[in-house]
Amino acid sequence: MTRWLTGWRVYTQIVDRLRERIEMSRYPVGSMLPSEAALCAEFGVARNTVRRAMAVLEAEGLIQTIPAKGRLVLGGGRAEKEPYLYQVIAGELRGQIESGELAPGSAVPSELTLRRAHGVSRSTVRQALAVLEREGLIVAEHGRGRFVRGETS
């Protein structure tokens, strides 16, 4: 009997299940994930939902898409203390702000610059910037960009 996933943001549930399978070596490093069609059938979801899940896993560095072949498992068993890519980016920017390399009022590097420097997706960069905004270190000005907050303490 197929157990279908339901509810809002189903793709995150798929991400969690596939991440667990990779970490438990059900899909060992160097193996290929099942096809999109097979995953759609297993989880009872549309292809776009599976693709969104794959994009998250790829952004985390757990899989790599190989055109005309499928998705290759790159690694599992992420160390519990190992940060996600957005945390690495946020940490680097936080360090630059705290050291004064990025002075109060100065522009934060653009999303494109950060994407190219770290080889990550736009959503990963935006997640890192959102962390810094929540911490009050940077502010976003619509149409202008993001800037280091005037008072950094």
Stockholm file with secondary structure:
# STOCKHOLM 1.0

chainA/1-153         MTRWLTGWRVYTQIVDRLRERIEMSRYPVGSMLPSEAALCAEFGVARNTVRRAMAVLEAEGLIQTIPAKGRLVLGGGRAEKEPYLYQVIAGELRGQIESGELAPGSAVPSELTLRRAHGVSRSTVRQALAVLEREGLIVAEHGRGRFVRGETS
#=GR chainA/1-153 SS CCCCCCSTTHHHHHHHHHHHHHHTTSSCTTCBCCCHHHHHHHHTCCHHHHHHHHHHHHHTTSEEEETTTEEEECCCCCCTTCCCHHHHHHHHHHHHHHHTSSCTTCBCCCHHHHHHHHTCCHHHHHHHHHHHHHTTSEEEETTTEEEECSCCC
#=GC SS_cons         CCCCCCSTTHHHHHHHHHHHHHHTTSSCTTCBCCCHHHHHHHHTCCHHHHHHHHHHHHHTTSEEEETTTEEEECCCCCCTTCCCHHHHHHHHHHHHHHHTSSCTTCBCCCHHHHHHHHTCCHHHHHHHHHHHHHTTSEEEETTTEEEECSCCC
//
